[in-house]
Amino acid sequence: MTNSKSVQALFQPLTIGKLTLSNRIVMAPMTRQFAPDGVPGPDVAAYYRRRAENGVGLIITEGAAIDHPDACNQENVPRLYGEAALAGWANVVAEVHEAGGRIIPQIWHAGARGHVGDYTEAEIASIVQAFAQAASEAKRIGFDGIELHGAHGFLIDQFLWEKTNPRSDRYGGDMEARTRFAAEVIEASRRAVGPEFPIVLRFSQWKMGDFAARLAPTPELLERLLAPLADAGVDLFHLSTRRFWEPEFEGSELNLAGWAKKLTGKPTIAVGSVGLDGEVMNLFLEGKGAGITKLDGLIDRLERQEFDLVAVGRALLADPAWASKIRDGRFDELIPFRPEAVQTLY
């Protein structure tokens, strides 16, 4: 594979607050389940370090659970609480920093045990505080920022979506009420980390069980959803789509990241099958791998400043040196993604 366009746009620095990134390539968060009892070990640290050594501008870790009983029911998913887990993460951070990289954890709560209507306001307050505590711990152990997972049917997303939020109190009903929980999590996290520590919010329209789901079917509704979250303290929006090249609304070529940037004025990360010739979910369903595709369309959009950063998932999982190979024009050396790549911590 050769790329007909210069990749220079991918390798420009970007500053967000006091955080300066060497380039526009982000490692997307990908659940790996290699943290026994929730503790990331030296193998996890080495896994992230390899991407930093090979020129990834910003690493967003796999999701790490907050301290709440419903946050995670998988024992090998990392936690962001408890002495052992925090020590493990501190080692991850140290390894990435030693390699010259920047790294933030994705902080999440997987979702309500039934639906969000089951939580009392007192329990909601405790969950908000648990997010803030995780944010505080992330800063304490040396992370460069945090990402709050508000996508794909996880808890924050469950509050945002009318189909999973039946509440009739101040946390449910119209769009403004459904954004309240997310805004409170962001505000509490901001208080915990101070004004200059970057906060990223990951957001999606689609859900793991419903690829056609739409939280906001029009630009006007998307603005009503994102504006209070930006005001609450988000520095950077990470817009999860399955295919980055697809327009979000009729009448415009802008993708979801482009619309979020236009509506909020905040920098954005685009993501969705970058570098692959097939969409990730279909690759798993079909049990086959992906070919490698040119980056011309992606670079065109980046040069137009439709978005500011590009998150790479499965392509970077398969090939730790993806960023350096792209930078150096070694396209023929790229390792294609195969579904079996998720079974190892390479």
C-alpha positions in Angstrom: 0.0 0.0 0.0 1.2 3.5 -0.8 -0.4 6.8 0.2 -0.8 9.4 -2.5 -1.1 12.3 -0.1 1.5 13.6 2.4 0.9 12.4 5.9 2.4 15.6 7.3 -1.0 16.7 8.8 -1.0 13.7 11.1 2.4 14.7 12.6 1.7 18.3 13.6 1.8 19.1 17.3 -1.3 20.1 19.2 -1.7 21.8 22.6 -4.8 21.4 24.8 -4.5 23.5 27.9 -1.1 22.7 29.3 -0.8 19.3 27.5 1.2 19.4 24.3 1.0 16.3 22.0 3.7 15.6 19.4 1.2 14.6 16.7 -2.4 13.9 16.0 -2.5 10.1 16.4 -4.4 8.8 19.4 -4.6 5.2 20.5 -8.3 4.5 20.9 -9.4 2.8 24.1 -9.9 -0.9 23.6 -11.0 -3.4 26.3 -8.3 -6.1 26.7 -9.1 -8.0 29.9 -5.5 -8.7 30.8 -5.6 -7.2 34.3 -6.2 -10.1 36.8 -8.4 -9.0 39.7 -8.5 -5.5 38.1 -4.8 -4.9 38.5 -2.7 -3.9 35.4 0.7 -5.7 35.5 4.0 -5.2 33.8 2.7 -6.8 30.6 0.0 -4.1 30.3 2.7 -1.4 30.9 4.8 -2.9 28.2 1.9 -3.1 25.8 1.2 0.7 26.1 4.9 1.5 26.1 5.4 -0.1 22.7 2.8 2.3 21.2 4.5 5.3 22.9 7.9 4.2 21.6 6.5 4.0 18.1 5.2 7.6 18.0 1.6 7.6 19.2 0.8 11.1 20.3 -1.7 10.2 22.9 -2.7 6.9 24.4 -6.2 6.4 25.8 -6.2 3.3 27.9 -8.8 0.6 28.0 -11.7 1.4 30.2 -11.0 1.4 34.0 -13.9 1.0 36.4 -14.8 3.4 39.2 -15.5 2.3 42.7 -19.1 1.3 42.6 -20.7 -2.2 42.8 -22.3 -2.0 39.4 -19.3 -0.4 37.6 -17.8 -3.7 36.3 -18.6 -7.4 36.5 -15.5 -8.7 34.7 -12.6 -9.6 37.0 -9.9 -9.0 34.4 -11.0 -5.5 33.5 -8.8 -2.9 35.3 -10.0 -0.8 38.1 -9.0 2.8 38.9 -9.3 2.3 42.7 -7.6 0.2 45.3 -3.9 0.3 46.2 -2.8 -2.6 44.0 -4.6 -1.3 40.8 -3.4 2.2 41.3 0.2 1.1 41.8 -0.1 -0.9 38.6 -1.4 2.1 36.7 1.4 4.3 38.2 3.8 1.8 36.6 2.0 2.0 33.2 2.2 5.8 33.3 5.9 5.7 34.2 6.7 3.4 31.3 4.8 5.5 28.8 6.4 8.7 30.0 9.9 7.2 29.9 9.2 6.4 26.3 8.2 10.0 25.6 4.5 9.4 25.4 1.4 10.9 26.9 -1.4 8.8 28.4 -4.8 9.2 29.9 -7.2 6.6 31.4 -10.7 6.0 30.2 -12.9 6.1 33.3 -16.1 4.2 33.2 -19.1 2.7 34.8 -20.5 -0.1 32.6 -24.2 0.6 33.3 -27.1 0.3 35.6 -28.0 -3.1 36.9 -31.6 -2.7 35.5 -32.0 0.8 34.1 -31.1 4.2 35.4 -34.5 4.6 36.9 -33.5 2.1 39.6 -30.9 4.5 41.1 -32.1 6.9 43.9 -30.7 10.4 43.9 -28.5 9.5 46.8 -26.9 6.7 44.9 -26.5 8.9 41.9 -24.6 11.4 44.1 -22.3 8.6 45.3 -21.6 7.5 41.7 -20.8 11.1 40.7 -18.4 11.2 43.6 -16.8 7.9 42.6 -16.1 9.3 39.1 -14.5 12.4 40.8 -12.4 10.2 43.0 -11.1 8.2 40.1 -10.3 11.4 38.3 -8.4 12.6 41.3 -6.4 9.4 41.6 -5.6 9.5 37.9 -4.0 12.9 38.4 -2.2 11.9 41.6 -0.5 8.9 39.9 0.7 10.9 37.0 -1.7 10.5 34.1 -1.8 13.4 31.6 -5.6 13.8 31.7 -8.7 11.7 31.8 -11.4 10.4 29.4 -14.9 9.9 30.7 -16.7 7.1 28.8 -20.1 8.5 27.8 -20.7 6.3 24.8 -21.9 2.8 23.6 -24.6 2.2 26.3 -22.4 2.7 29.3 -23.9 4.5 32.3 -23.4 8.1 31.3 -24.9 7.2 27.9 -27.8 5.4 29.5 -28.8 8.7 31.2 -28.4 10.6 27.9 -30.6 8.3 25.8 -34.4 8.5 26.2 -34.8 4.8 25.5 -32.8 3.9 28.6 -33.7 6.8 30.8 -37.4 6.6 32.0 -36.9 9.0 34.9 -39.3 11.8 35.5 -37.2 13.7 38.0 -34.5 16.2 37.3 -32.3 13.5 35.7 -34.9 12.5 33.1 -37.5 13.8 30.7 -36.3 16.4 28.1 -32.8 16.7 26.6 -31.6 19.2 29.2 -32.6 16.9 32.1 -31.0 13.8 30.5 -27.7 15.7 30.3 -27.7 16.5 34.0 -26.0 13.4 35.2 -23.2 13.7 32.6 -22.8 17.4 33.5 -22.5 16.6 37.2 -19.9 13.9 36.6 -17.9 16.3 34.5 -18.2 19.2 37.0 -17.2 16.9 39.9 -14.3 15.6 38.0 -13.2 19.1 37.1 -13.3 20.1 40.8 -11.2 17.1 41.6 -8.5 17.7 39.1 -8.4 21.5 38.8 -8.8 23.9 35.9 -5.9 22.9 33.7 -6.0 19.0 33.7 -7.5 17.9 30.4 -10.9 16.2 30.5 -12.0 14.3 27.4 -15.6 13.0 26.9 -16.2 10.0 24.7 -19.6 10.2 23.0 -21.5 8.1 20.5 -24.9 8.0 18.8 -24.7 4.2 18.3 -24.9 1.6 21.1 -23.4 -1.9 21.3 -26.8 -3.4 20.8 -28.2 -0.9 18.4 -26.0 0.5 15.6 -28.8 2.7 14.3 -29.5 4.5 17.6 -29.5 8.3 17.5 -29.3 10.4 20.7 -29.6 13.5 18.6 -31.1 13.0 15.1 -30.6 16.7 14.1 -27.8 19.2 14.5 -30.1 21.3 16.7 -30.6 18.5 19.2 -26.9 17.6 19.1 -26.1 21.2 20.1 -28.6 21.0 23.0 -26.9 17.8 24.1 -23.3 18.8 23.8 -23.4 22.5 24.9 -24.1 21.8 28.6 -21.3 19.2 28.6 -18.9 21.6 27.1 -19.9 24.2 29.7 -19.5 21.7 32.5 -15.8 21.4 31.7 -15.0 19.2 28.7 -11.8 20.2 27.0 -12.0 17.7 24.1 -14.8 15.6 22.6 -14.0 12.1 21.4 -16.7 11.1 18.9 -17.1 7.4 18.4 -18.4 6.3 15.0 -18.1 3.0 13.2 -16.9 4.6 10.0 -15.2 8.0 10.3 -15.9 8.9 6.6 -19.7 8.8 7.0 -21.6 12.1 7.2 -23.6 12.5 10.4 -26.5 14.5 9.0 -28.0 15.0 5.5 -26.9 18.1 3.7 -23.4 18.1 5.0 -20.2 16.0 4.6 -19.2 16.7 8.3 -18.9 13.5 10.4 -19.9 13.5 14.0 -16.5 14.9 15.2 -16.9 17.7 12.7 -20.3 18.6 13.9 -19.2 18.5 17.5 -16.4 20.9 16.8 -18.6 23.2 14.8 -21.3 23.3 17.5 -19.2 23.5 20.6 -16.0 25.2 19.5 -14.1 22.5 21.3 -11.3 20.3 19.7 -12.4 16.9 18.7 -11.1 13.4 18.1 -12.5 11.4 15.1 -12.5 7.6 15.1 -14.0 4.7 13.2 -12.2 2.0 11.1 -9.1 4.3 10.5 -6.7 2.5 8.2 -8.9 -0.5 7.7 -10.8 -1.5 4.5 -13.7 -2.9 6.5 -15.7 -1.8 9.5 -14.5 -3.4 12.8 -17.8 -5.0 13.9 -18.3 -6.6 10.6 -14.8 -8.1 10.6 -15.7 -9.9 13.9 -19.1 -11.1 12.6 -17.6 -12.4 9.4 -14.6 -13.9 11.2 -12.1 -12.4 8.8 -9.3 -9.9 8.9 -9.0 -6.4 7.4 -6.9 -5.1 4.5 -5.0 -1.9 4.7 -6.5 1.2 3.1 -5.1 4.6 2.1 -5.4 7.5 4.5 -6.1 10.2 1.8 -9.7 10.9 2.9 -8.8 11.1 6.5 -5.9 13.5 5.8 -8.1 15.7 3.6 -10.5 16.1 6.5 -7.7 16.8 9.0 -6.2 19.4 6.7 -9.6 21.1 6.5 -9.6 21.1 10.3 -12.9 19.2 10.4 -11.5 17.6 13.5 -8.2 17.8 15.4 -7.1 14.3 16.3 -7.5 10.8 14.9 -8.0 7.8 17.1 -6.7 4.5 15.7 -8.1 1.3 17.2 -7.7 -2.2 15.7 -5.0 -1.2 13.2 -2.8 0.0 16.1 -3.7 -3.1 18.2 -2.4 -5.3 15.4 0.7 -3.2 14.8 2.3 -1.4 17.7 4.5 0.4 15.1 1.6 1.7 13.0 2.3 5.4 13.7 6.0 5.2 13.1 5.5 3.2 9.9 3.0 5.8 8.6 5.3 8.6 9.5 8.3 7.1 7.8 6.4 5.9 4.7 6.9 2.2 5.4 3.3 1.4 4.3 4.3 -2.0 2.9 5.4 -3.1 6.4 2.1 -2.4 8.0 0.6 -5.5 9.8 -3.1 -6.1 8.9 -5.6 -6.6 11.6 -6.9 -10.1 12.3 -9.6 -10.9 14.9 -7.2 -13.2 16.7 -5.1 -10.2 17.6 -7.4 -9.4 20.4 -6.5 -12.6 22.2 -2.9 -11.5 23.0 -1.4 -8.4 24.6 1.0 -7.6 21.8 
